[in-house]
């Protein structure tokens, strides 16, 4: 089984991020989420594929959360983002208003015909 975490990949890296705001914090979170991809794009850290953002509802937990899919330009872009003040100005305020955040790197599975 290959390691899906390829931090040095020269290819785009597709991410699926689930954001779980604390109760009553959705209205505070959404403006940050709306700034996220445009900030990364302005800095050249993502591909030109527009992000997809969903409001999801966990039927078992009876709560909503948000899901964002986007592509880093390459495996180094995330590390660069962590050192960029404009990105940190979006990410740092997210911390106190989120219960948790799940970062998933997606790897397509080839067809096995």
C-alpha positions as CSV (number, residue, x, y, z in Angstrom):
1,X,0.0,0.0,0.0
2,X,1.5,3.4,-1.0
3,X,1.7,6.2,1.4
4,X,-0.9,8.8,0.4
5,X,1.0,11.6,2.2
6,X,3.4,12.8,-0.4
7,X,4.6,16.1,1.0
8,X,7.2,16.6,-1.7
9,X,5.0,15.7,-4.7
10,X,5.5,18.0,-7.7
11,X,1.9,17.2,-8.7
12,X,-1.2,18.8,-7.4
13,X,-2.4,17.5,-4.0
14,X,-6.2,17.2,-3.6
15,X,-7.5,18.0,-0.1
16,X,-10.8,17.3,1.5
17,X,-11.1,19.3,4.7
18,X,-14.0,18.9,7.2
19,X,-14.5,21.9,9.5
20,X,-16.6,21.4,12.7
21,X,-17.5,24.8,14.2
22,X,-18.4,25.0,17.9
23,X,-22.1,25.5,18.5
24,X,-23.2,29.0,17.7
25,X,-19.9,29.8,15.8
26,X,-21.1,29.0,12.2
27,X,-21.7,32.7,11.4
28,X,-18.2,33.6,12.6
29,X,-16.6,30.7,10.7
30,X,-18.2,31.2,7.3
31,X,-16.5,34.5,6.4
32,X,-13.1,32.9,7.1
33,X,-14.0,29.9,4.9
34,X,-15.0,32.3,2.1
35,X,-11.6,34.0,2.3
36,X,-9.6,30.7,2.5
37,X,-9.2,29.7,-1.2
38,X,-9.0,33.2,-2.6
39,X,-6.1,33.9,-0.3
40,X,-4.3,30.7,-1.3
41,X,-5.0,31.5,-5.0
42,X,-3.7,35.1,-4.7
43,X,-0.4,33.7,-3.3
44,X,-0.1,31.0,-6.1
45,X,-0.4,28.1,-3.7
46,X,-3.4,26.3,-5.3
47,X,-4.3,25.1,-8.8
48,X,-6.9,27.1,-10.7
49,X,-9.5,24.5,-10.1
50,X,-12.1,26.3,-8.0
51,X,-12.8,24.8,-4.6
52,X,-16.0,23.1,-3.8
53,X,-17.6,23.8,-0.4
54,X,-20.5,22.0,1.2
55,X,-22.6,22.3,4.3
56,X,-22.9,18.7,5.5
57,X,-25.3,17.2,8.0
58,X,-24.2,14.2,10.1
59,X,-27.5,12.4,10.6
60,X,-26.2,10.3,13.5
61,X,-24.6,13.1,15.4
62,X,-27.4,15.5,14.5
63,X,-25.1,18.3,13.6
64,X,-23.9,20.2,10.6
65,X,-20.3,21.0,9.5
66,X,-18.6,22.2,6.4
67,X,-16.5,20.4,3.8
68,X,-14.1,22.0,1.4
69,X,-12.3,20.3,-1.5
70,X,-9.3,22.1,-3.2
71,X,-5.9,21.4,-4.7
72,X,-2.6,22.5,-3.5
73,X,-0.3,23.4,-6.4
74,X,2.2,20.8,-5.2
75,X,3.3,19.0,-2.1
76,X,5.3,22.0,-0.8
77,X,2.5,24.5,-1.0
78,X,1.0,23.6,2.4
79,X,4.3,24.2,4.2
80,X,4.7,27.5,2.4
81,X,1.2,28.5,3.5
82,X,2.1,27.9,7.1
83,X,4.9,30.4,6.8
84,X,2.8,33.1,5.0
85,X,1.2,35.8,7.1
86,X,-1.8,36.3,4.8
87,X,-2.7,32.6,5.1
88,X,-2.1,32.5,8.8
89,X,-4.5,35.6,9.1
90,X,-7.2,33.2,7.9
91,X,-6.1,30.0,9.7
92,X,-5.3,31.3,13.1
93,X,-8.8,32.8,13.9
94,X,-10.3,29.4,12.8
95,X,-8.7,27.6,15.7
96,X,-10.7,29.0,18.6
97,X,-14.1,28.7,16.8
98,X,-13.6,25.1,15.6
99,X,-14.2,22.0,17.7
100,X,-12.1,20.0,15.2
101,X,-10.9,20.0,11.7
102,X,-10.1,16.9,9.6
103,X,-7.5,17.2,6.9
104,X,-7.7,14.4,4.3
105,X,-5.4,14.1,1.3
106,X,-7.2,12.3,-1.5
107,X,-5.6,9.8,-3.8
108,X,-7.6,8.5,-6.7
109,X,-7.9,4.7,-7.1
110,X,-7.2,3.4,-10.6
111,X,-9.7,1.0,-12.1
112,X,-8.7,-2.6,-11.9
113,X,-10.2,-4.1,-15.0
